[in-house]
Structures are given as structure tokens and as C-alpha cells.
Amino acid sequence: MRIVFMGTPDFAVPTLRALLDAGHQIAAVYSRPPRAAGRGMALRASPVQREAEQAGLAVRTPESLKSGEAQECFRALQADAAVVVAYGLILPPPILDATRLGALNIHASLLPRWRGAAPINRAIMAGDAETGVLIMRVTEGLDAGPVCLEGRAAIGPDMTAGELHDALAPLGARLMVKALADLGAGKLAFRPQAENGVTYAEKIAPAQARIDWSRPARRVHNHIRGLSPYPGAWFELDLNGKRERVKVLRSTLTEGRGPPGTVIDDRLTVACGEGAVRLTEVQRAGKTPMPADEFLRGVKLRAGAVLG
């Protein structure tokens, strides 16, 4: 089929590749505009834009799809369907109505649980044992459209958001290829989402990444792995007379007690409101991630030290 692909981050790249491998014609790729990034704040194209350009595809990066001109340009592509994967812009009704068969979206949760921007992070932070991906029809409501296909995935007790992301992205790509085949054959069946069990996966605010050691250890552990590797849960530490932020990328639950935030042994075990967590991988500001034992060789944290 003739497809308009709309996506921005790494999560969307496997689907773009899968559509090309399946023989679909990509009329155009829509992605968010390049953003300033890195120390030099140079403009950096999105992962989807880079992948599309390497494949020789036409790429469009509008700031908005609300103008009549943008909508007419989209309509002129005369596409059979649009495929949307973490695009990042709201699709107004004229865009939704501009293709012959409508727009299909991959959402990384088992809707109606975790509608919104950060379903992978929120599922782990909440301690969910299972999640998945759904193919749904895009409507005006926030992730509220009818669904057609789903794939499920277990969330291991120490699995990070990055690991879950890497498991769900190819799963979603395979489902989308099947959905388009069924859509083209006229046999893709949709069902409305359940009215009960709706939750919202709000975008992670910077302040929410700070670790609250007063929480029970399991919640602290889920918080750490739910934000790893990005944006990264963090605490502050006085190093060389300066306050430095340290990200925690991996942890594990363990036994121990003490005032919340206190290091209770020589293995970077930290007491929480109930129980304790052992920090196993951390990242200092401007440094690469490192195991806890390597971190402790450079930063002397003895039992009794308090993490901010």
C-alpha cells in the first residue's frame, strides 16, 4: 500500500524498516523537526529522519499540522493509510480523514491502561508485571481509539525501561505489518477499548526523576529502573566541595535498614523508608555509566554517608 509514515524516536525505527521490508510504498515520512542537542547545541535530526534519509525517502518536519497548507500537502500524497508511531504531534481531523483507510498507531501499553506520553516508564514505575503493544485506529481522543491487534510482554523484576523499550519496538513493528495486510484485505476488525481501568502515563517531569529515599525500597527500585536509561533517576552528593548529581541506572532489592538515604555497607546499599536497595550501576555527571564497585574506587562512600 501507499503509506505515510509518522514517527520520531528510536522506538519508531523498527516499524519503518519493517514496512519497507514488507514492500509498502512510503509516500513520505513525517518527523519532528531537528532539535538542538549536545554540548555544542547543534541541530540534530530525529532517529526516524536519519533512517528515512538513509533509505532515500522524502522527509517532512513541520512544526504543526494545523494549517490549511500543511493539511493540503498531506492530502496531496494520496496515501492509502498513515502509520503513526510516537510521532509527537496531534493529528487534527483533516489529517485523520486525508487517507483512504485512515491512520493506525502503535501504542506501547495494554490500553486503556497507560494512555499518554510515557507508558513504558509508567508501567515499570507502577510495578506492573505485564504490558504490551496495541495497534489502534487514531481518533481525536488521547489514545482512545478502537484497537485491533495486541502483543503482550512480561516485565521482569529488574527490567529497565530501556530493556522493555527494546523488546516492545520490534513486537509493535511485526504487529503493524500484519495489521496493514489485514487492512488492505478488508478483514481488520476493531473493538472499542474497555471503559474501566483507564490510567494516564504523564510525561516525566525533571523533578520527578529525583530519588525519594523515604519511600519503601520496592518503590525506589521501580522508580530507578522505570527511568533507566533516560532521563535517569538521580541523587545528589557532595564531591570535592561541590554538589554533584549522580544518576542510578540499575539497582536491586536487598535486606537492610537505617535512616532513609543512608549508605549502610561498603557495596553501595542504601536504606529506604522500608528495606534497602543496592545500587549496581551509576553515572556521574559528564561520565559514562559504571558499575558500583568502580564508582566506589573513585568516590569513597563509607557506611553512614547520607545521599541527598
PLY file of the C-alpha trace (Angstrom):
ply
format ascii 1.0
element vertex 308
property float x
property float y
property float z
element edge 307
property int vertex1
property int vertex2
end_header
0.00 0.00 0.00
0.93 3.64 -0.29
1.76 4.76 3.26
2.57 8.00 5.06
4.83 7.16 8.00
4.77 9.47 11.03
7.29 8.90 13.84
10.20 10.48 15.65
12.22 8.44 18.25
14.18 5.18 18.17
11.02 3.27 19.09
9.55 4.03 15.64
12.56 2.98 13.55
11.92 -0.82 13.52
8.42 -0.19 12.17
9.68 1.99 9.33
12.19 -0.71 8.40
9.53 -3.42 8.59
7.17 -1.52 6.28
9.92 -1.14 3.70
10.84 -4.83 4.00
7.18 -5.76 3.51
7.12 -3.90 0.19
4.93 -0.95 1.10
5.48 2.31 -0.76
6.36 5.12 1.65
4.95 8.27 0.08
6.56 10.49 2.74
7.95 10.34 6.26
6.82 12.91 8.82
9.01 13.52 11.88
9.54 16.22 14.48
11.93 18.98 13.39
15.65 18.71 14.24
16.42 19.88 17.78
19.49 21.42 19.36
21.40 18.78 21.32
24.83 18.00 22.74
27.42 20.34 24.19
27.57 22.42 21.03
23.76 22.55 20.80
23.93 21.71 17.09
20.69 20.78 15.35
20.21 17.01 15.36
17.70 15.16 13.21
15.44 12.58 14.85
16.27 8.86 14.59
13.35 8.40 12.18
14.52 11.24 9.94
18.04 9.83 9.81
16.74 6.34 8.98
14.39 7.68 6.31
17.06 9.76 4.63
19.42 6.78 4.53
16.65 4.87 2.73
16.19 7.69 0.24
12.71 8.62 1.46
11.15 12.08 1.35
11.06 13.60 4.85
8.84 16.40 6.12
9.36 18.06 9.51
6.54 20.58 10.11
6.21 22.28 13.48
2.43 21.79 13.29
-0.24 20.15 11.15
-2.94 22.68 11.97
-2.57 24.98 8.96
-4.56 24.53 5.79
-1.35 24.44 3.77
0.11 21.59 5.84
-3.13 19.63 5.57
-3.36 20.12 1.80
0.24 18.95 1.37
-0.60 15.84 3.36
-3.78 15.19 1.38
-1.92 15.59 -1.90
0.14 12.48 -1.09
-2.98 10.40 -1.87
-1.99 7.71 0.60
-3.95 4.58 1.39
-3.16 4.86 5.12
-0.99 6.62 7.68
1.13 4.74 10.21
1.84 6.66 13.42
4.50 5.59 15.94
5.41 8.04 18.73
5.21 10.98 16.32
4.73 13.68 18.95
2.24 15.96 17.19
-1.55 15.95 17.45
-3.24 14.89 14.23
-6.21 17.22 13.52
-9.38 15.81 11.87
-8.42 16.90 8.32
-5.24 14.81 8.61
-7.12 11.82 10.02
-9.57 12.00 7.11
-6.94 12.55 4.41
-6.11 8.91 3.64
-8.32 6.25 2.09
-8.18 3.82 5.04
-7.34 6.09 7.99
-4.44 6.17 10.45
-3.11 3.29 12.55
-1.00 3.82 15.65
1.31 1.63 17.75
0.89 2.30 21.45
3.24 0.74 23.99
0.77 -0.42 26.63
-2.29 -2.61 27.06
-4.91 0.10 26.65
-6.84 1.58 28.33
-4.06 1.33 30.91
-1.35 3.95 30.43
-2.74 6.24 27.78
-0.39 9.13 27.10
3.24 10.05 26.62
5.29 7.71 28.83
3.59 4.28 29.00
6.80 2.23 29.22
8.23 4.29 32.08
4.97 4.45 34.00
4.28 0.72 33.74
7.62 -0.12 35.37
7.39 2.68 37.94
4.00 1.31 38.99
5.41 -2.20 39.39
3.33 -3.76 36.60
4.24 -7.38 35.84
2.96 -7.27 32.24
2.50 -4.79 29.44
2.47 -4.91 25.66
1.76 -3.08 22.43
-1.53 -2.41 20.69
-2.45 -1.40 17.17
-5.27 1.13 17.29
-7.09 3.49 14.99
-6.13 7.10 15.62
-9.05 9.28 16.72
-9.32 12.75 18.22
-9.26 11.46 21.82
-5.96 10.79 23.60
-5.13 7.15 22.79
-8.84 6.41 22.99
-9.44 4.88 19.54
-10.61 1.31 18.89
-7.95 -1.41 18.90
-7.39 -4.36 16.60
-4.19 -6.30 17.44
-2.15 -6.73 20.59
1.07 -8.33 21.75
1.97 -8.94 25.41
5.32 -8.89 27.21
6.33 -9.77 30.76
8.16 -7.17 32.84
10.94 -8.82 34.83
11.60 -7.70 38.43
14.82 -5.89 37.47
13.96 -4.97 33.86
14.67 -1.36 32.94
12.63 0.94 30.73
15.36 0.72 28.10
15.19 -3.07 28.02
11.40 -3.04 27.81
11.56 -0.43 25.04
13.88 -2.69 23.04
11.52 -5.65 23.47
8.34 -3.78 22.52
9.62 -1.87 19.47
10.13 -4.92 17.20
6.95 -6.51 18.55
4.99 -3.44 17.51
6.66 -3.47 14.08
5.56 -7.06 13.42
2.01 -6.31 14.51
1.80 -3.25 12.26
2.86 -5.25 9.20
0.10 -7.76 9.94
-2.43 -5.01 10.59
-1.73 -3.37 7.24
-2.02 -6.70 5.44
-5.41 -7.31 7.07
-6.47 -3.72 6.45
-5.68 -3.98 2.76
-7.61 -7.25 2.56
-10.63 -5.69 4.29
-10.52 -8.07 7.25
-9.05 -5.93 10.06
-11.54 -5.99 12.93
-11.61 -3.24 15.56
-13.07 -3.29 19.06
-13.68 -0.38 21.43
-11.45 0.00 24.46
-12.81 -1.00 27.85
-14.41 1.82 29.78
-12.88 0.66 33.09
-9.22 0.66 34.01
-8.22 3.89 32.29
-4.93 5.33 33.57
-2.71 8.07 32.16
1.05 7.91 31.57
2.01 11.53 32.04
5.28 12.80 30.64
8.14 12.56 33.14
8.84 15.98 34.65
12.51 16.67 35.54
11.73 16.99 39.25
10.11 13.53 39.26
13.45 11.89 38.47
14.91 12.71 41.89
15.05 9.66 44.17
12.97 9.85 47.35
14.71 7.52 49.79
11.82 7.80 52.27
9.72 5.54 50.04
9.68 1.76 50.51
12.60 0.00 48.81
10.41 -1.64 46.16
9.05 1.73 45.05
12.55 3.21 44.94
13.75 0.24 42.88
10.83 0.58 40.45
11.47 4.30 40.18
15.12 3.72 39.27
14.52 1.05 36.63
11.49 2.87 35.22
13.67 5.90 34.41
16.71 4.00 33.12
18.50 4.92 30.96
16.57 8.13 30.29
16.05 10.54 31.94
17.72 8.65 34.79
16.75 8.67 38.47
19.26 10.66 40.49
20.52 11.75 43.89
22.96 14.47 44.91
26.32 14.05 46.59
28.97 16.42 47.94
32.14 15.70 45.95
35.25 17.84 46.23
33.27 20.62 47.84
30.68 20.66 45.06
27.16 19.31 44.86
27.10 16.72 42.08
24.15 14.86 40.60
24.60 11.09 40.22
22.23 9.02 38.09
21.32 5.49 39.12
20.80 3.18 36.15
20.43 -0.18 37.90
19.59 -1.39 41.38
18.39 -4.49 43.16
16.31 -5.11 46.27
18.16 -6.32 49.33
17.97 -6.58 53.11
18.96 -3.75 55.42
17.67 -0.87 57.49
18.68 2.58 58.62
17.72 6.23 58.20
16.42 6.75 54.63
19.19 7.71 52.22
22.00 6.35 54.43
24.69 4.10 52.96
24.72 1.03 55.20
27.68 -1.01 53.88
30.67 -0.88 51.52
28.68 -2.13 48.49
26.54 0.97 47.94
23.49 -0.39 49.72
21.15 2.43 50.69
18.44 2.34 53.34
14.93 3.34 52.30
11.74 4.07 54.20
11.25 0.30 54.39
14.07 -2.08 53.41
17.03 -1.19 51.23
18.28 -1.14 47.64
21.77 -1.87 46.35
22.84 0.48 43.59
24.65 -1.60 40.95
25.22 0.85 38.08
25.57 4.62 38.32
26.65 7.57 36.19
28.40 10.70 37.39
27.80 13.99 35.60
29.77 14.09 32.35
30.94 10.48 32.77
29.96 7.17 31.21
27.88 4.61 33.16
29.94 2.47 35.53
29.43 -0.46 37.92
29.05 0.45 41.58
32.41 -1.05 42.58
34.21 1.10 40.01
32.32 4.17 41.24
33.35 3.41 44.82
37.03 3.23 43.86
36.86 6.88 42.86
34.30 8.09 45.40
34.88 6.99 48.98
31.43 6.41 50.44
31.64 4.70 53.80
28.77 3.34 55.83
26.93 6.21 57.42
27.22 8.57 54.46
23.93 10.21 53.50
22.84 10.56 49.86
20.92 13.76 49.15
0 1
1 2
2 3
3 4
4 5
5 6
6 7
7 8
8 9
9 10
10 11
11 12
12 13
13 14
14 15
15 16
16 17
17 18
18 19
19 20
20 21
21 22
22 23
23 24
24 25
25 26
26 27
27 28
28 29
29 30
30 31
31 32
32 33
33 34
34 35
35 36
36 37
37 38
38 39
39 40
40 41
41 42
42 43
43 44
44 45
45 46
46 47
47 48
48 49
49 50
50 51
51 52
52 53
53 54
54 55
55 56
56 57
57 58
58 59
59 60
60 61
61 62
62 63
63 64
64 65
65 66
66 67
67 68
68 69
69 70
70 71
71 72
72 73
73 74
74 75
75 76
76 77
77 78
78 79
79 80
80 81
81 82
82 83
83 84
84 85
85 86
86 87
87 88
88 89
89 90
90 91
91 92
92 93
93 94
94 95
95 96
96 97
97 98
98 99
99 100
100 101
101 102
102 103
103 104
104 105
105 106
106 107
107 108
108 109
109 110
110 111
111 112
112 113
113 114
114 115
115 116
116 117
117 118
118 119
119 120
120 121
121 122
122 123
123 124
124 125
125 126
126 127
127 128
128 129
129 130
130 131
131 132
132 133
133 134
134 135
135 136
136 137
137 138
138 139
139 140
140 141
141 142
142 143
143 144
144 145
145 146
146 147
147 148
148 149
149 150
150 151
151 152
152 153
153 154
154 155
155 156
156 157
157 158
158 159
159 160
160 161
161 162
162 163
163 164
164 165
165 166
166 167
167 168
168 169
169 170
170 171
171 172
172 173
173 174
174 175
175 176
176 177
177 178
178 179
179 180
180 181
181 182
182 183
183 184
184 185
185 186
186 187
187 188
188 189
189 190
190 191
191 192
192 193
193 194
194 195
195 196
196 197
197 198
198 199
199 200
200 201
201 202
202 203
203 204
204 205
205 206
206 207
207 208
208 209
209 210
210 211
211 212
212 213
213 214
214 215
215 216
216 217
217 218
218 219
219 220
220 221
221 222
222 223
223 224
224 225
225 226
226 227
227 228
228 229
229 230
230 231
231 232
232 233
233 234
234 235
235 236
236 237
237 238
238 239
239 240
240 241
241 242
242 243
243 244
244 245
245 246
246 247
247 248
248 249
249 250
250 251
251 252
252 253
253 254
254 255
255 256
256 257
257 258
258 259
259 260
260 261
261 262
262 263
263 264
264 265
265 266
266 267
267 268
268 269
269 270
270 271
271 272
272 273
273 274
274 275
275 276
276 277
277 278
278 279
279 280
280 281
281 282
282 283
283 284
284 285
285 286
286 287
287 288
288 289
289 290
290 291
291 292
292 293
293 294
294 295
295 296
296 297
297 298
298 299
299 300
300 301
301 302
302 303
303 304
304 305
305 306
306 307
